[in-house]
Amino acid sequence: MTIQLDRDPETEARLEAAPEARGLRVEDYASSLLRESLPHLATETGRLTLESLRKMLHEMAKGSENLPILPPEATDRESFYEDRW
């Protein structure tokens, strides 16, 4: 299927830069954006398949290696409720 889009200059620049950073062709990147944004049909059981779950978790983890390592005190109870102590 061929889809023709009218884009503003800023969107066009972003659409050219994003796939280049990932080593993809613009067409492949745009196709993946459409595929990811469309709702997935549930399986007959209404549950995720193991492969779908793995793919979802992999996508969620992308870029997580760049997250900072937090000190333990950043996630202790007192840090969440410090204004209540």
VEXTILO-444553 format. One record per atom (N, C-alpha, C): x, y, z; atom name; residue in one letter. Coordinates in nm, 4 decimals. Last residue first. Layout:
N
<dotor><x>X</x><y>Y</y><z>Z</z><marmar>CA</marmar><bamar>A</bamar></dotor>
...
***
This chain:
85
<dotor><x>0.7068</x><y>1.3346</y><z>5.7281</z><marmar>N</marmar><bamar>W</bamar></dotor>
<dotor><x>0.7785</x><y>1.2884</y><z>5.8488</z><marmar>CA</marmar><bamar>W</bamar></dotor>
<dotor><x>0.7994</x><y>1.4002</y><z>5.9449</z><marmar>C</marmar><bamar>W</bamar></dotor>
<dotor><x>0.6035</x><y>1.4279</y><z>5.4955</z><marmar>N</marmar><bamar>R</bamar></dotor>
<dotor><x>0.5092</x><y>1.3799</y><z>5.5958</z><marmar>CA</marmar><bamar>R</bamar></dotor>
<dotor><x>0.5779</x><y>1.3360</y><z>5.7247</z><marmar>C</marmar><bamar>R</bamar></dotor>
<dotor><x>0.7941</x><y>1.4858</y><z>5.3138</z><marmar>N</marmar><bamar>D</bamar></dotor>
<dotor><x>0.7194</x><y>1.5996</y><z>5.3664</z><marmar>CA</marmar><bamar>D</bamar></dotor>
<dotor><x>0.6200</x><y>1.5577</y><z>5.4745</z><marmar>C</marmar><bamar>D</bamar></dotor>
<dotor><x>0.8902</x><y>1.2332</y><z>5.2383</z><marmar>N</marmar><bamar>E</bamar></dotor>
<dotor><x>0.9744</x><y>1.3167</y><z>5.3229</z><marmar>CA</marmar><bamar>E</bamar></dotor>
<dotor><x>0.8987</x><y>1.4367</y><z>5.3810</z><marmar>C</marmar><bamar>E</bamar></dotor>
<dotor><x>0.7976</x><y>1.0075</y><z>5.1049</z><marmar>N</marmar><bamar>Y</bamar></dotor>
<dotor><x>0.7090</x><y>1.0747</y><z>5.2005</z><marmar>CA</marmar><bamar>Y</bamar></dotor>
<dotor><x>0.7848</x><y>1.1712</y><z>5.2901</z><marmar>C</marmar><bamar>Y</bamar></dotor>
<dotor><x>1.0009</x><y>0.9162</y><z>4.9445</z><marmar>N</marmar><bamar>F</bamar></dotor>
<dotor><x>0.8691</x><y>0.9390</y><z>4.8847</z><marmar>CA</marmar><bamar>F</bamar></dotor>
<dotor><x>0.7777</x><y>1.0207</y><z>4.9754</z><marmar>C</marmar><bamar>F</bamar></dotor>
<dotor><x>1.2139</x><y>0.8888</y><z>5.1190</z><marmar>N</marmar><bamar>S</bamar></dotor>
<dotor><x>1.2281</x><y>0.9813</y><z>5.0070</z><marmar>CA</marmar><bamar>S</bamar></dotor>
<dotor><x>1.0939</x><y>1.0100</y><z>4.9391</z><marmar>C</marmar><bamar>S</bamar></dotor>
<dotor><x>1.1261</x><y>0.6917</y><z>5.2964</z><marmar>N</marmar><bamar>E</bamar></dotor>
<dotor><x>1.1402</x><y>0.8295</y><z>5.3443</z><marmar>CA</marmar><bamar>E</bamar></dotor>
<dotor><x>1.1514</x><y>0.9295</y><z>5.2292</z><marmar>C</marmar><bamar>E</bamar></dotor>
<dotor><x>1.1432</x><y>0.4556</y><z>5.1450</z><marmar>N</marmar><bamar>R</bamar></dotor>
<dotor><x>1.0141</x><y>0.5103</y><z>5.1858</z><marmar>CA</marmar><bamar>R</bamar></dotor>
<dotor><x>1.0230</x><y>0.6569</y><z>5.2252</z><marmar>C</marmar><bamar>R</bamar></dotor>
<dotor><x>1.3892</x><y>0.4797</y><z>4.8827</z><marmar>N</marmar><bamar>D</bamar></dotor>
<dotor><x>1.3398</x><y>0.4312</y><z>5.0117</z><marmar>CA</marmar><bamar>D</bamar></dotor>
<dotor><x>1.2135</x><y>0.5078</y><z>5.0513</z><marmar>C</marmar><bamar>D</bamar></dotor>
<dotor><x>1.5051</x><y>0.5599</y><z>4.6470</z><marmar>N</marmar><bamar>T</bamar></dotor>
<dotor><x>1.3833</x><y>0.4794</y><z>4.6377</z><marmar>CA</marmar><bamar>T</bamar></dotor>
<dotor><x>1.3373</x><y>0.4245</y><z>4.7719</z><marmar>C</marmar><bamar>T</bamar></dotor>
<dotor><x>1.7308</x><y>0.6984</y><z>4.7058</z><marmar>N</marmar><bamar>A</bamar></dotor>
<dotor><x>1.6366</x><y>0.7604</y><z>4.6125</z><marmar>CA</marmar><bamar>A</bamar></dotor>
<dotor><x>1.5050</x><y>0.6843</y><z>4.6057</z><marmar>C</marmar><bamar>A</bamar></dotor>
<dotor><x>1.9003</x><y>0.5434</y><z>4.8547</z><marmar>N</marmar><bamar>E</bamar></dotor>
<dotor><x>1.8131</x><y>0.6363</y><z>4.9272</z><marmar>CA</marmar><bamar>E</bamar></dotor>
<dotor><x>1.7120</x><y>0.7061</y><z>4.8363</z><marmar>C</marmar><bamar>E</bamar></dotor>
<dotor><x>2.0546</x><y>0.4050</y><z>4.6616</z><marmar>N</marmar><bamar>P</bamar></dotor>
<dotor><x>1.9455</x><y>0.3369</y><z>4.7323</z><marmar>CA</marmar><bamar>P</bamar></dotor>
<dotor><x>1.8488</x><y>0.4325</y><z>4.8028</z><marmar>C</marmar><bamar>P</bamar></dotor>
<dotor><x>2.1027</x><y>0.6090</y><z>4.3648</z><marmar>N</marmar><bamar>P</bamar></dotor>
<dotor><x>2.1479</x><y>0.5601</y><z>4.4955</z><marmar>CA</marmar><bamar>P</bamar></dotor>
<dotor><x>2.0292</x><y>0.4977</y><z>4.5690</z><marmar>C</marmar><bamar>P</bamar></dotor>
<dotor><x>2.0565</x><y>0.4971</y><z>4.0272</z><marmar>N</marmar><bamar>L</bamar></dotor>
<dotor><x>2.0136</x><y>0.5773</y><z>4.1416</z><marmar>CA</marmar><bamar>L</bamar></dotor>
<dotor><x>2.0702</x><y>0.5208</y><z>4.2702</z><marmar>C</marmar><bamar>L</bamar></dotor>
<dotor><x>2.2161</x><y>0.5280</y><z>3.7288</z><marmar>N</marmar><bamar>I</bamar></dotor>
<dotor><x>2.2000</x><y>0.4375</y><z>3.8425</z><marmar>CA</marmar><bamar>I</bamar></dotor>
<dotor><x>2.1688</x><y>0.5236</y><z>3.9642</z><marmar>C</marmar><bamar>I</bamar></dotor>
<dotor><x>2.0453</x><y>0.6588</y><z>3.4393</z><marmar>N</marmar><bamar>P</bamar></dotor>
<dotor><x>2.1412</x><y>0.6699</y><z>3.5496</z><marmar>CA</marmar><bamar>P</bamar></dotor>
<dotor><x>2.1124</x><y>0.5669</y><z>3.6586</z><marmar>C</marmar><bamar>P</bamar></dotor>
<dotor><x>2.0091</x><y>0.4865</y><z>3.1274</z><marmar>N</marmar><bamar>L</bamar></dotor>
<dotor><x>1.9495</x><y>0.5462</y><z>3.2464</z><marmar>CA</marmar><bamar>L</bamar></dotor>
<dotor><x>2.0519</x><y>0.5543</y><z>3.3581</z><marmar>C</marmar><bamar>L</bamar></dotor>
<dotor><x>2.1067</x><y>0.3496</y><z>2.9135</z><marmar>N</marmar><bamar>N</bamar></dotor>
<dotor><x>2.1529</x><y>0.4875</y><z>2.9296</z><marmar>CA</marmar><bamar>N</bamar></dotor>
<dotor><x>2.0945</x><y>0.5561</y><z>3.0528</z><marmar>C</marmar><bamar>N</bamar></dotor>
<dotor><x>1.9790</x><y>0.1127</y><z>2.9009</z><marmar>N</marmar><bamar>E</bamar></dotor>
<dotor><x>2.1201</x><y>0.1072</y><z>2.9395</z><marmar>CA</marmar><bamar>E</bamar></dotor>
<dotor><x>2.1775</x><y>0.2469</y><z>2.9605</z><marmar>C</marmar><bamar>E</bamar></dotor>
<dotor><x>1.7321</x><y>0.1658</y><z>2.7969</z><marmar>N</marmar><bamar>S</bamar></dotor>
<dotor><x>1.7438</x><y>0.1632</y><z>2.9423</z><marmar>CA</marmar><bamar>S</bamar></dotor>
<dotor><x>1.8889</x><y>0.1562</y><z>2.9886</z><marmar>C</marmar><bamar>S</bamar></dotor>
<dotor><x>1.7032</x><y>0.1489</y><z>2.5242</z><marmar>N</marmar><bamar>G</bamar></dotor>
<dotor><x>1.7558</x><y>0.2731</y><z>2.5794</z><marmar>CA</marmar><bamar>G</bamar></dotor>
<dotor><x>1.7755</x><y>0.2716</y><z>2.7293</z><marmar>C</marmar><bamar>G</bamar></dotor>
<dotor><x>1.4431</x><y>-0.0811</y><z>2.5481</z><marmar>N</marmar><bamar>K</bamar></dotor>
<dotor><x>1.5321</x><y>-0.0073</y><z>2.4587</z><marmar>CA</marmar><bamar>K</bamar></dotor>
<dotor><x>1.5740</x><y>0.1242</y><z>2.5232</z><marmar>C</marmar><bamar>K</bamar></dotor>
<dotor><x>1.2515</x><y>-0.1961</y><z>2.7073</z><marmar>N</marmar><bamar>A</bamar></dotor>
<dotor><x>1.3868</x><y>-0.1885</y><z>2.7613</z><marmar>CA</marmar><bamar>A</bamar></dotor>
<dotor><x>1.4827</x><y>-0.1100</y><z>2.6724</z><marmar>C</marmar><bamar>A</bamar></dotor>
<dotor><x>1.0248</x><y>-0.2017</y><z>2.5510</z><marmar>N</marmar><bamar>M</bamar></dotor>
<dotor><x>1.0237</x><y>-0.1192</y><z>2.6721</z><marmar>CA</marmar><bamar>M</bamar></dotor>
<dotor><x>1.1652</x><y>-0.0977</y><z>2.7257</z><marmar>C</marmar><bamar>M</bamar></dotor>
<dotor><x>1.1015</x><y>-0.3898</y><z>2.3593</z><marmar>N</marmar><bamar>E</bamar></dotor>
<dotor><x>1.0778</x><y>-0.2509</y><z>2.3190</z><marmar>CA</marmar><bamar>E</bamar></dotor>
<dotor><x>1.0802</x><y>-0.1572</y><z>2.4397</z><marmar>C</marmar><bamar>E</bamar></dotor>
<dotor><x>1.1112</x><y>-0.6173</y><z>2.5237</z><marmar>N</marmar><bamar>H</bamar></dotor>
<dotor><x>1.2311</x><y>-0.5726</y><z>2.4536</z><marmar>CA</marmar><bamar>H</bamar></dotor>
<dotor><x>1.2171</x><y>-0.4261</y><z>2.4130</z><marmar>C</marmar><bamar>H</bamar></dotor>
<dotor><x>0.8433</x><y>-0.6379</y><z>2.5977</z><marmar>N</marmar><bamar>L</bamar></dotor>
<dotor><x>0.9446</x><y>-0.6116</y><z>2.7002</z><marmar>CA</marmar><bamar>L</bamar></dotor>
<dotor><x>1.0749</x><y>-0.5618</y><z>2.6381</z><marmar>C</marmar><bamar>L</bamar></dotor>
<dotor><x>0.7295</x><y>-0.6939</y><z>2.3440</z><marmar>N</marmar><bamar>M</bamar></dotor>
<dotor><x>0.6885</x><y>-0.5762</y><z>2.4191</z><marmar>CA</marmar><bamar>M</bamar></dotor>
<dotor><x>0.7933</x><y>-0.5392</y><z>2.5243</z><marmar>C</marmar><bamar>M</bamar></dotor>
<dotor><x>0.8530</x><y>-0.9383</y><z>2.2814</z><marmar>N</marmar><bamar>K</bamar></dotor>
<dotor><x>0.8734</x><y>-0.8224</y><z>2.1958</z><marmar>CA</marmar><bamar>K</bamar></dotor>
<dotor><x>0.8394</x><y>-0.6930</y><z>2.2699</z><marmar>C</marmar><bamar>K</bamar></dotor>
<dotor><x>0.7539</x><y>-1.1004</y><z>2.4888</z><marmar>N</marmar><bamar>R</bamar></dotor>
<dotor><x>0.8983</x><y>-1.0779</y><z>2.4746</z><marmar>CA</marmar><bamar>R</bamar></dotor>
<dotor><x>0.9262</x><y>-0.9535</y><z>2.3917</z><marmar>C</marmar><bamar>R</bamar></dotor>
<dotor><x>0.4802</x><y>-1.0888</y><z>2.4262</z><marmar>N</marmar><bamar>L</bamar></dotor>
<dotor><x>0.5290</x><y>-1.0379</y><z>2.5543</z><marmar>CA</marmar><bamar>L</bamar></dotor>
<dotor><x>0.6776</x><y>-1.0081</y><z>2.5462</z><marmar>C</marmar><bamar>L</bamar></dotor>
<dotor><x>0.4779</x><y>-1.2171</y><z>2.1799</z><marmar>N</marmar><bamar>S</bamar></dotor>
<dotor><x>0.4329</x><y>-1.0780</y><z>2.1896</z><marmar>CA</marmar><bamar>S</bamar></dotor>
<dotor><x>0.4822</x><y>-1.0139</y><z>2.3180</z><marmar>C</marmar><bamar>S</bamar></dotor>
<dotor><x>0.5662</x><y>-1.4721</y><z>2.2585</z><marmar>N</marmar><bamar>E</bamar></dotor>
<dotor><x>0.6472</x><y>-1.3929</y><z>2.1659</z><marmar>CA</marmar><bamar>E</bamar></dotor>
<dotor><x>0.6079</x><y>-1.2455</y><z>2.1704</z><marmar>C</marmar><bamar>E</bamar></dotor>
<dotor><x>0.3538</x><y>-1.5520</y><z>2.4184</z><marmar>N</marmar><bamar>L</bamar></dotor>
<dotor><x>0.4861</x><y>-1.5392</y><z>2.4775</z><marmar>CA</marmar><bamar>L</bamar></dotor>
<dotor><x>0.5753</x><y>-1.4531</y><z>2.3885</z><marmar>C</marmar><bamar>L</bamar></dotor>
<dotor><x>0.0628</x><y>-1.3525</y><z>2.3537</z><marmar>N</marmar><bamar>T</bamar></dotor>
<dotor><x>0.1433</x><y>-1.4716</y><z>2.3315</z><marmar>CA</marmar><bamar>T</bamar></dotor>
<dotor><x>0.2797</x><y>-1.4471</y><z>2.3953</z><marmar>C</marmar><bamar>T</bamar></dotor>
<dotor><x>-0.1821</x><y>-1.2200</y><z>2.5720</z><marmar>N</marmar><bamar>L</bamar></dotor>
<dotor><x>-0.0606</x><y>-1.2028</y><z>2.4936</z><marmar>CA</marmar><bamar>L</bamar></dotor>
<dotor><x>0.0059</x><y>-1.3373</y><z>2.4702</z><marmar>C</marmar><bamar>L</bamar></dotor>
<dotor><x>-0.5281</x><y>-1.3141</y><z>2.5384</z><marmar>N</marmar><bamar>R</bamar></dotor>
<dotor><x>-0.4033</x><y>-1.3022</y><z>2.6134</z><marmar>CA</marmar><bamar>R</bamar></dotor>
<dotor><x>-0.2874</x><y>-1.2795</y><z>2.5179</z><marmar>C</marmar><bamar>R</bamar></dotor>
<dotor><x>-0.7551</x><y>-1.3807</y><z>2.4113</z><marmar>N</marmar><bamar>G</bamar></dotor>
<dotor><x>-0.7512</x><y>-1.2470</y><z>2.4682</z><marmar>CA</marmar><bamar>G</bamar></dotor>
<dotor><x>-0.6252</x><y>-1.2230</y><z>2.5491</z><marmar>C</marmar><bamar>G</bamar></dotor>
<dotor><x>-0.7691</x><y>-1.6137</y><z>2.2777</z><marmar>N</marmar><bamar>T</bamar></dotor>
<dotor><x>-0.7869</x><y>-1.6228</y><z>2.4225</z><marmar>CA</marmar><bamar>T</bamar></dotor>
<dotor><x>-0.7920</x><y>-1.4853</y><z>2.4876</z><marmar>C</marmar><bamar>T</bamar></dotor>
<dotor><x>-0.7168</x><y>-1.5280</y><z>2.0205</z><marmar>N</marmar><bamar>E</bamar></dotor>
<dotor><x>-0.8466</x><y>-1.5886</y><z>2.0492</z><marmar>CA</marmar><bamar>E</bamar></dotor>
<dotor><x>-0.8739</x><y>-1.5951</y><z>2.1994</z><marmar>C</marmar><bamar>E</bamar></dotor>
<dotor><x>-0.5472</x><y>-1.2134</y><z>2.0705</z><marmar>N</marmar><bamar>T</bamar></dotor>
<dotor><x>-0.5523</x><y>-1.3523</y><z>2.0258</z><marmar>CA</marmar><bamar>T</bamar></dotor>
<dotor><x>-0.6885</x><y>-1.4082</y><z>2.0632</z><marmar>C</marmar><bamar>T</bamar></dotor>
<dotor><x>-0.6363</x><y>-0.8857</y><z>1.9611</z><marmar>N</marmar><bamar>A</bamar></dotor>
<dotor><x>-0.6157</x><y>-0.9845</y><z>2.0665</z><marmar>CA</marmar><bamar>A</bamar></dotor>
<dotor><x>-0.6183</x><y>-1.1242</y><z>2.0063</z><marmar>C</marmar><bamar>A</bamar></dotor>
<dotor><x>-0.4584</x><y>-0.6774</y><z>1.7457</z><marmar>N</marmar><bamar>L</bamar></dotor>
<dotor><x>-0.5753</x><y>-0.7617</y><z>1.7643</z><marmar>CA</marmar><bamar>L</bamar></dotor>
<dotor><x>-0.5436</x><y>-0.8650</y><z>1.8716</z><marmar>C</marmar><bamar>L</bamar></dotor>
<dotor><x>-0.3264</x><y>-0.3649</y><z>1.8397</z><marmar>N</marmar><bamar>H</bamar></dotor>
<dotor><x>-0.3037</x><y>-0.5056</y><z>1.8089</z><marmar>CA</marmar><bamar>H</bamar></dotor>
<dotor><x>-0.4327</x><y>-0.5829</y><z>1.8320</z><marmar>C</marmar><bamar>H</bamar></dotor>
<dotor><x>-0.3669</x><y>-0.0454</y><z>1.6870</z><marmar>N</marmar><bamar>P</bamar></dotor>
<dotor><x>-0.3983</x><y>-0.1416</y><z>1.7933</z><marmar>CA</marmar><bamar>P</bamar></dotor>
<dotor><x>-0.3744</x><y>-0.2848</y><z>1.7471</z><marmar>C</marmar><bamar>P</bamar></dotor>
<dotor><x>-0.0840</x><y>0.1288</y><z>1.5554</z><marmar>N</marmar><bamar>L</bamar></dotor>
<dotor><x>-0.2136</x><y>0.0653</y><z>1.5341</z><marmar>CA</marmar><bamar>L</bamar></dotor>
<dotor><x>-0.2417</x><y>-0.0349</y><z>1.6454</z><marmar>C</marmar><bamar>L</bamar></dotor>
<dotor><x>0.1734</x><y>0.2020</y><z>1.6113</z><marmar>N</marmar><bamar>S</bamar></dotor>
<dotor><x>0.0662</x><y>0.2872</y><z>1.6624</z><marmar>CA</marmar><bamar>S</bamar></dotor>
<dotor><x>-0.0726</x><y>0.2276</y><z>1.6432</z><marmar>C</marmar><bamar>S</bamar></dotor>
<dotor><x>0.3409</x><y>0.0187</y><z>1.4888</z><marmar>N</marmar><bamar>E</bamar></dotor>
<dotor><x>0.3413</x><y>0.0268</y><z>1.6345</z><marmar>CA</marmar><bamar>E</bamar></dotor>
<dotor><x>0.2240</x><y>0.1067</y><z>1.6894</z><marmar>C</marmar><bamar>E</bamar></dotor>
<dotor><x>0.2878</x><y>0.0710</y><z>1.2166</z><marmar>N</marmar><bamar>R</bamar></dotor>
<dotor><x>0.2617</x><y>-0.0626</y><z>1.2712</z><marmar>CA</marmar><bamar>R</bamar></dotor>
<dotor><x>0.2510</x><y>-0.0578</y><z>1.4245</z><marmar>C</marmar><bamar>R</bamar></dotor>
<dotor><x>0.3786</x><y>0.3362</y><z>1.1929</z><marmar>N</marmar><bamar>L</bamar></dotor>
<dotor><x>0.2380</x><y>0.3029</y><z>1.1696</z><marmar>CA</marmar><bamar>L</bamar></dotor>
<dotor><x>0.2012</x><y>0.1698</y><z>1.2347</z><marmar>C</marmar><bamar>L</bamar></dotor>
<dotor><x>0.6516</x><y>0.2964</y><z>1.2477</z><marmar>N</marmar><bamar>L</bamar></dotor>
<dotor><x>0.5710</x><y>0.3882</y><z>1.3300</z><marmar>CA</marmar><bamar>L</bamar></dotor>
<dotor><x>0.4225</x><y>0.3579</y><z>1.3154</z><marmar>C</marmar><bamar>L</bamar></dotor>
<dotor><x>0.7261</x><y>0.1254</y><z>1.0401</z><marmar>N</marmar><bamar>S</bamar></dotor>
<dotor><x>0.7291</x><y>0.0750</y><z>1.1786</z><marmar>CA</marmar><bamar>S</bamar></dotor>
<dotor><x>0.6491</x><y>0.1655</y><z>1.2720</z><marmar>C</marmar><bamar>S</bamar></dotor>
<dotor><x>0.6967</x><y>0.3005</y><z>0.8227</z><marmar>N</marmar><bamar>S</bamar></dotor>
<dotor><x>0.6146</x><y>0.1797</y><z>0.8303</z><marmar>CA</marmar><bamar>S</bamar></dotor>
<dotor><x>0.6113</x><y>0.1255</y><z>0.9729</z><marmar>C</marmar><bamar>S</bamar></dotor>
<dotor><x>0.8976</x><y>0.4822</y><z>0.8814</z><marmar>N</marmar><bamar>A</bamar></dotor>
<dotor><x>0.7580</x><y>0.5278</y><z>0.8792</z><marmar>CA</marmar><bamar>A</bamar></dotor>
<dotor><x>0.6635</x><y>0.4092</y><z>0.8902</z><marmar>C</marmar><bamar>A</bamar></dotor>
<dotor><x>1.1208</x><y>0.3090</y><z>0.8523</z><marmar>N</marmar><bamar>Y</bamar></dotor>
<dotor><x>1.0933</x><y>0.3730</y><z>0.9807</z><marmar>CA</marmar><bamar>Y</bamar></dotor>
<dotor><x>0.9476</x><y>0.4185</y><z>0.9876</z><marmar>C</marmar><bamar>Y</bamar></dotor>
<dotor><x>1.1068</x><y>0.2412</y><z>0.5832</z><marmar>N</marmar><bamar>D</bamar></dotor>
<dotor><x>1.0971</x><y>0.1355</y><z>0.6846</z><marmar>CA</marmar><bamar>D</bamar></dotor>
<dotor><x>1.0622</x><y>0.1931</y><z>0.8210</z><marmar>C</marmar><bamar>D</bamar></dotor>
<dotor><x>1.1374</x><y>0.4953</y><z>0.4657</z><marmar>N</marmar><bamar>E</bamar></dotor>
<dotor><x>1.0172</x><y>0.4162</y><z>0.4396</z><marmar>CA</marmar><bamar>E</bamar></dotor>
<dotor><x>0.9971</x><y>0.3084</y><z>0.5459</z><marmar>C</marmar><bamar>E</bamar></dotor>
<dotor><x>1.3938</x><y>0.5714</y><z>0.5501</z><marmar>N</marmar><bamar>V</bamar></dotor>
<dotor><x>1.2771</x><y>0.6501</y><z>0.5929</z><marmar>CA</marmar><bamar>V</bamar></dotor>
<dotor><x>1.1496</x><y>0.5675</y><z>0.5771</z><marmar>C</marmar><bamar>V</bamar></dotor>
<dotor><x>1.5973</x><y>0.2987</y><z>0.6590</z><marmar>N</marmar><bamar>R</bamar></dotor>
<dotor><x>1.5446</x><y>0.3816</y><z>0.5512</z><marmar>CA</marmar><bamar>R</bamar></dotor>
<dotor><x>1.4209</x><y>0.4541</y><z>0.6042</z><marmar>C</marmar><bamar>R</bamar></dotor>
<dotor><x>1.8120</x><y>0.3104</y><z>0.9513</z><marmar>N</marmar><bamar>L</bamar></dotor>
<dotor><x>1.6984</x><y>0.2602</y><z>0.8739</z><marmar>CA</marmar><bamar>L</bamar></dotor>
<dotor><x>1.6679</x><y>0.3522</y><z>0.7571</z><marmar>C</marmar><bamar>L</bamar></dotor>
<dotor><x>1.9870</x><y>0.3809</y><z>1.1556</z><marmar>N</marmar><bamar>G</bamar></dotor>
<dotor><x>2.0382</x><y>0.3056</y><z>1.0419</z><marmar>CA</marmar><bamar>G</bamar></dotor>
<dotor><x>1.9282</x><y>0.2449</y><z>0.9563</z><marmar>C</marmar><bamar>G</bamar></dotor>
<dotor><x>1.9026</x><y>0.5484</y><z>1.3477</z><marmar>N</marmar><bamar>R</bamar></dotor>
<dotor><x>1.8845</x><y>0.4059</y><z>1.3747</z><marmar>CA</marmar><bamar>R</bamar></dotor>
<dotor><x>1.9354</x><y>0.3178</y><z>1.2605</z><marmar>C</marmar><bamar>R</bamar></dotor>
<dotor><x>1.9452</x><y>0.7954</y><z>1.2391</z><marmar>N</marmar><bamar>A</bamar></dotor>
<dotor><x>2.0126</x><y>0.7655</y><z>1.3658</z><marmar>CA</marmar><bamar>A</bamar></dotor>
<dotor><x>2.0044</x><y>0.6170</y><z>1.3991</z><marmar>C</marmar><bamar>A</bamar></dotor>
<dotor><x>1.7675</x><y>0.7781</y><z>1.0258</z><marmar>N</marmar><bamar>E</bamar></dotor>
<dotor><x>1.9113</x><y>0.7828</y><z>0.9987</z><marmar>CA</marmar><bamar>E</bamar></dotor>
<dotor><x>1.9904</x><y>0.7466</y><z>1.1237</z><marmar>C</marmar><bamar>E</bamar></dotor>
<dotor><x>1.5188</x><y>0.7981</y><z>1.1467</z><marmar>N</marmar><bamar>P</bamar></dotor>
<dotor><x>1.5619</x><y>0.6685</y><z>1.0918</z><marmar>CA</marmar><bamar>P</bamar></dotor>
<dotor><x>1.7117</x><y>0.6638</y><z>1.0631</z><marmar>C</marmar><bamar>P</bamar></dotor>
<dotor><x>1.5392</x><y>1.0779</y><z>1.2382</z><marmar>N</marmar><bamar>A</bamar></dotor>
<dotor><x>1.5171</x><y>0.9643</y><z>1.3286</z><marmar>CA</marmar><bamar>A</bamar></dotor>
<dotor><x>1.5592</x><y>0.8307</y><z>1.2683</z><marmar>C</marmar><bamar>A</bamar></dotor>
<dotor><x>1.5694</x><y>1.2517</y><z>1.0150</z><marmar>N</marmar><bamar>A</bamar></dotor>
<dotor><x>1.6770</x><y>1.2343</y><z>1.1129</z><marmar>CA</marmar><bamar>A</bamar></dotor>
<dotor><x>1.6610</x><y>1.1081</y><z>1.1970</z><marmar>C</marmar><bamar>A</bamar></dotor>
<dotor><x>1.3319</x><y>1.2497</y><z>0.8678</z><marmar>N</marmar><bamar>E</bamar></dotor>
<dotor><x>1.4562</x><y>1.2123</y><z>0.8012</z><marmar>CA</marmar><bamar>E</bamar></dotor>
<dotor><x>1.5670</x><y>1.1813</y><z>0.9023</z><marmar>C</marmar><bamar>E</bamar></dotor>
<dotor><x>1.1458</x><y>1.3330</y><z>1.0499</z><marmar>N</marmar><bamar>L</bamar></dotor>
<dotor><x>1.1235</x><y>1.2051</y><z>0.9841</z><marmar>CA</marmar><bamar>L</bamar></dotor>
<dotor><x>1.2474</x><y>1.1587</y><z>0.9083</z><marmar>C</marmar><bamar>L</bamar></dotor>
<dotor><x>1.2437</x><y>1.5861</y><z>1.1098</z><marmar>N</marmar><bamar>R</bamar></dotor>
<dotor><x>1.2455</x><y>1.4826</y><z>1.2139</z><marmar>CA</marmar><bamar>R</bamar></dotor>
<dotor><x>1.2298</x><y>1.3445</y><z>1.1534</z><marmar>C</marmar><bamar>R</bamar></dotor>
<dotor><x>1.1929</x><y>1.7108</y><z>0.8651</z><marmar>N</marmar><bamar>A</bamar></dotor>
<dotor><x>1.3308</x><y>1.7025</y><z>0.9155</z><marmar>CA</marmar><bamar>A</bamar></dotor>
<dotor><x>1.3428</x><y>1.5940</y><z>1.0219</z><marmar>C</marmar><bamar>A</bamar></dotor>
<dotor><x>0.9133</x><y>1.6908</y><z>0.8581</z><marmar>N</marmar><bamar>E</bamar></dotor>
<dotor><x>0.9934</x><y>1.6253</y><z>0.7557</z><marmar>CA</marmar><bamar>E</bamar></dotor>
<dotor><x>1.1386</x><y>1.6093</y><z>0.8018</z><marmar>C</marmar><bamar>E</bamar></dotor>
<dotor><x>0.8438</x><y>1.8516</y><z>1.0735</z><marmar>N</marmar><bamar>T</bamar></dotor>
<dotor><x>0.8116</x><y>1.7084</y><z>1.0764</z><marmar>CA</marmar><bamar>T</bamar></dotor>
<dotor><x>0.8957</x><y>1.6328</y><z>0.9751</z><marmar>C</marmar><bamar>T</bamar></dotor>
<dotor><x>0.9357</x><y>2.0994</y><z>0.9721</z><marmar>N</marmar><bamar>E</bamar></dotor>
<dotor><x>0.9895</x><y>2.0448</y><z>1.0977</z><marmar>CA</marmar><bamar>E</bamar></dotor>
<dotor><x>0.9651</x><y>1.8942</y><z>1.1061</z><marmar>C</marmar><bamar>E</bamar></dotor>
<dotor><x>0.7811</x><y>2.1407</y><z>0.7337</z><marmar>N</marmar><bamar>P</bamar></dotor>
<dotor><x>0.9271</x><y>2.1249</y><z>0.7289</z><marmar>CA</marmar><bamar>P</bamar></dotor>
<dotor><x>0.9874</x><y>2.0636</y><z>0.8552</z><marmar>C</marmar><bamar>P</bamar></dotor>
<dotor><x>0.4882</x><y>1.9283</y><z>0.7324</z><marmar>N</marmar><bamar>D</bamar></dotor>
<dotor><x>0.5493</x><y>2.0585</y><z>0.7500</z><marmar>CA</marmar><bamar>D</bamar></dotor>
<dotor><x>0.7013</x><y>2.0374</y><z>0.7562</z><marmar>C</marmar><bamar>D</bamar></dotor>
<dotor><x>0.3670</x><y>1.7047</y><z>0.4792</z><marmar>N</marmar><bamar>R</bamar></dotor>
<dotor><x>0.4352</x><y>1.7300</y><z>0.6052</z><marmar>CA</marmar><bamar>R</bamar></dotor>
<dotor><x>0.4834</x><y>1.8735</y><z>0.6113</z><marmar>C</marmar><bamar>R</bamar></dotor>
<dotor><x>0.1382</x><y>1.4888</y><z>0.3455</z><marmar>N</marmar><bamar>D</bamar></dotor>
<dotor><x>0.1854</x><y>1.6265</y><z>0.3390</z><marmar>CA</marmar><bamar>D</bamar></dotor>
<dotor><x>0.2428</x><y>1.6580</y><z>0.4764</z><marmar>C</marmar><bamar>D</bamar></dotor>
<dotor><x>0.1813</x><y>1.1580</y><z>0.2193</z><marmar>N</marmar><bamar>L</bamar></dotor>
<dotor><x>0.1607</x><y>1.2477</y><z>0.3323</z><marmar>CA</marmar><bamar>L</bamar></dotor>
<dotor><x>0.2108</x><y>1.3877</y><z>0.2998</z><marmar>C</marmar><bamar>L</bamar></dotor>
<dotor><x>0.0490</x><y>0.8734</y><z>0.0726</z><marmar>N</marmar><bamar>Q</bamar></dotor>
<dotor><x>0.1161</x><y>1.0001</y><z>0.0485</z><marmar>CA</marmar><bamar>Q</bamar></dotor>
<dotor><x>0.0804</x><y>1.0948</y><z>0.1616</z><marmar>C</marmar><bamar>Q</bamar></dotor>
<dotor><x>0.1039</x><y>0.5306</y><z>0.0722</z><marmar>N</marmar><bamar>I</bamar></dotor>
<dotor><x>0.0353</x><y>0.6414</y><z>0.1388</z><marmar>CA</marmar><bamar>I</bamar></dotor>
<dotor><x>0.1164</x><y>0.7678</y><z>0.1126</z><marmar>C</marmar><bamar>I</bamar></dotor>
<dotor><x>0.0528</x><y>0.2201</y><z>-0.0763</z><marmar>N</marmar><bamar>T</bamar></dotor>
<dotor><x>0.1260</x><y>0.3460</y><z>-0.0813</z><marmar>CA</marmar><bamar>T</bamar></dotor>
<dotor><x>0.0409</x><y>0.4539</y><z>-0.0162</z><marmar>C</marmar><bamar>T</bamar></dotor>
<dotor><x>0.0851</x><y>-0.1176</y><z>0.0000</z><marmar>N</marmar><bamar>M</bamar></dotor>
<dotor><x>0.0000</x><y>0.0000</y><z>0.0000</z><marmar>CA</marmar><bamar>M</bamar></dotor>
<dotor><x>0.0895</x><y>0.1237</y><z>0.0000</z><marmar>C</marmar><bamar>M</bamar></dotor>
***
